[in-house]
Amino acid sequence: MTKYRCTVCGYIYDPEAGDPDGGIEPGTSFQDLPDGWVCPVCGAPKEDFEKI
């Protein structure tokens, strides 16, 4: 699964880990994140992430 990096703060979304604190189950791809999901570190929207 592809990881994505927040271009604002550098947080890396790893689909294998998900975002448990944000209610995102492990195994959730970046494309399947809800539209309202934001970076758990800085609050940047999905549009501010890039594939790495």
C-alpha distance (Angstrom), angle and dihedral (degrees) to the residues before:
residue distance angle dihedral
M1 . . .
T2 3.79 . .
K3 3.80 120.3 .
Y4 3.80 123.2 -141.6
R5 3.82 129.2 -152.7
C6 3.80 126.9 -147.4
T7 3.80 106.7 -122.6
V8 3.81 90.0 -153.0
C9 3.82 102.4 54.6
G10 3.82 106.9 1.7
Y11 3.82 97.3 -113.0
I12 3.79 110.6 157.0
Y13 3.79 119.3 -141.4
D14 3.80 107.9 -147.7
P15 3.82 111.1 -167.2
E16 3.79 91.0 -155.0
A17 3.82 89.6 61.3
G18 3.80 98.5 34.3
D19 3.81 117.6 -169.2
P20 3.81 105.5 -73.2
D21 3.82 93.2 176.8
G22 3.82 88.5 54.2
G23 3.80 94.0 46.7
I24 3.81 94.6 -105.2
E25 3.79 113.8 139.7
P26 3.83 121.4 -133.9
G27 3.80 110.4 -95.7
T28 3.82 94.4 40.3
S29 3.81 110.6 136.4
F30 3.78 119.0 -136.4
Q31 3.81 90.6 -113.0
D32 3.82 90.0 56.3
L33 3.81 94.5 54.4
P34 3.82 112.6 114.0
D35 3.81 114.9 -96.1
G36 3.80 90.1 -115.7
W37 3.81 94.6 53.8
V38 3.81 113.4 121.5
C39 3.79 135.0 -171.8
P40 3.81 107.1 -76.5
V41 3.82 90.7 -141.2
C42 3.80 105.3 45.5
G43 3.81 106.1 5.8
A44 3.82 95.9 -116.5
P45 3.82 115.1 156.9
K46 3.82 124.2 -112.5
E47 3.82 89.5 -98.3
D48 3.82 88.6 69.3
F49 3.82 92.6 62.4
E50 3.79 126.6 94.6
K51 3.80 130.6 -161.1
I52 3.80 114.1 -107.2
